[in-house]
Amino acid sequence: MGMVMIRCPDTGCAIPTGIKMDRERFRSSAVFFSRTYCRICSTTHEWFAKDAWVYESVPAKGKSGGWRSPRADAA
């Protein structure tokens, strides 16, 4: 289970949407539109599912106790 994330268009920071979902379920969900309040820039952002991703914490390669975003390699 992970957190659906979006990128703040003002700061470029990843922000959580408050939606918990596993990656496969998110990929197979219907296209949807939503709004998320951003604590970083104090604005409500509107977004489509295609602009979001699921963040699931995974151990970093070769490091014990480290964590990284699975999307970090794609960015």
C-alpha positions in Angstrom: 0.0 0.0 0.0 1.3 3.4 -0.9 0.4 7.1 -1.0 -0.8 8.8 -4.2 1.5 11.8 -4.8 1.5 14.8 -7.1 4.0 17.5 -7.8 3.4 21.0 -6.6 3.4 23.2 -9.8 4.8 26.2 -7.9 7.7 24.5 -6.0 8.2 21.2 -7.8 8.0 19.3 -4.5 6.2 16.0 -4.3 3.1 16.3 -2.0 0.8 13.5 -0.7 -2.8 13.6 -1.8 -4.1 11.7 1.2 -5.2 8.8 -1.0 -3.8 5.4 0.0 -3.8 2.8 -2.8 -1.6 0.1 -4.1 0.2 0.7 -7.4 -1.6 -1.9 -9.5 -5.0 -0.7 -8.3 -4.1 2.9 -9.1 -2.9 1.9 -12.6 -6.2 0.2 -13.4 -8.4 2.9 -11.9 -10.6 5.0 -14.1 -9.3 8.4 -15.1 -10.3 10.9 -12.5 -9.8 14.6 -11.5 -9.1 15.7 -7.9 -8.0 18.5 -5.7 -5.3 18.5 -3.0 -4.4 21.2 -0.6 -0.6 21.9 -0.6 0.9 22.8 2.7 4.1 24.0 1.0 2.5 26.8 -1.0 -0.8 27.1 0.8 -2.8 26.5 -2.4 -5.3 23.9 -3.6 -4.0 22.1 -6.7 -6.2 20.5 -9.2 -4.8 17.4 -10.9 -5.6 14.4 -13.1 -4.7 10.8 -12.2 -2.3 10.7 -15.1 -0.2 13.4 -13.3 0.1 11.4 -10.1 2.0 8.3 -8.9 2.0 5.9 -6.0 4.9 6.3 -3.6 5.8 3.1 -1.8 8.8 3.2 0.6 11.4 0.6 -0.4 14.9 -0.1 1.0 17.6 1.7 -1.0 19.9 -0.6 -2.9 23.0 -1.6 -1.0 22.0 0.3 2.1 20.3 -1.0 5.2 17.7 1.2 6.7 17.7 3.6 3.7 14.6 4.6 1.9 13.9 6.1 -1.6 11.0 6.8 -3.9 10.6 4.2 -6.6 9.9 7.1 -8.9 13.3 8.7 -8.1 14.9 6.8 -11.0 12.3 8.1 -13.4 12.7 11.8 -12.4 
